Amino acid sequence: MNETIEHLLNHRSIRKFKPHQLDQETVETLVRSAQSASTSSYQQAYAIIGVEDEALKRQLVDVASGQSYVAENSYFFVFCIDYHKHILAAEIASGSVDRTVETTEALIVGAVDAGLAAQNLVIAAESLGYGTVYIGSLRNDAAKVSELLSLPDHVVPLFGVAVGIPDQQPGKKPRLPMDAVFHRNTYTNDDTMRELLSQYEEETSTYYGERTDGRRTEGWVYQMAASMKEPKRTYMRDFLQEKHLARD
């Protein structure tokens, strides 16, 4: 165990921040940290939009189901899949437009690249004493986010990251048992997995009961079952095609 591992194991999402603004040096340090993440085949298929305008932040709050911390933070980053610069690179190099970015593989590469970069930024921010939270609800209306941020074709918003000085100390959510996510040589059999999930349901039910003074007692298993009753954000396929991504 060392300081880095202790830091990683102590991660928790922060949803309430003290009034404060990041200085530009810190913003640029976080972005450079993000850029240092691994990237598939050196593609760097992501863009980071720093949202500094307060009115624009408030409009993003509306997209993100009214989550106030999208606006009330020290800085807000939006991570996107970005193949627009690759299209321009192809035009510069050959005078033609490269359509290989309109594939499912390219979509996966861009999403993974953005996720790796974001996690680097989050770790860097937390190492400086800041709290962070991911905002996936920007995909509630990715078209609106795209419009607000003036994103060109081949650029798609994935999620936001709010950064700020923590004004709360939330409990640490228990993660799945290691054996439910780490499989040695072959995937764990269903009987063992069911047993692990039952144990985890009991643990997370207790966690939520204590956190909410008994107002909420469903654990992870029942939360996931409820979340899978209806497909989410089904408009995304059409939106991706409108943005000229994932046509295969």
Helices and strands as residue ranges (DSSP letters): H 3-9, H 24-35, G 40-42, E 46-51, H 54-63, G 68-70, E 75-82, H 84-94, H 104-127, E 131-135, G 136-141, H 142-148, E 155-164, H 178-181, H 190-211, H 220-227, H 236-242
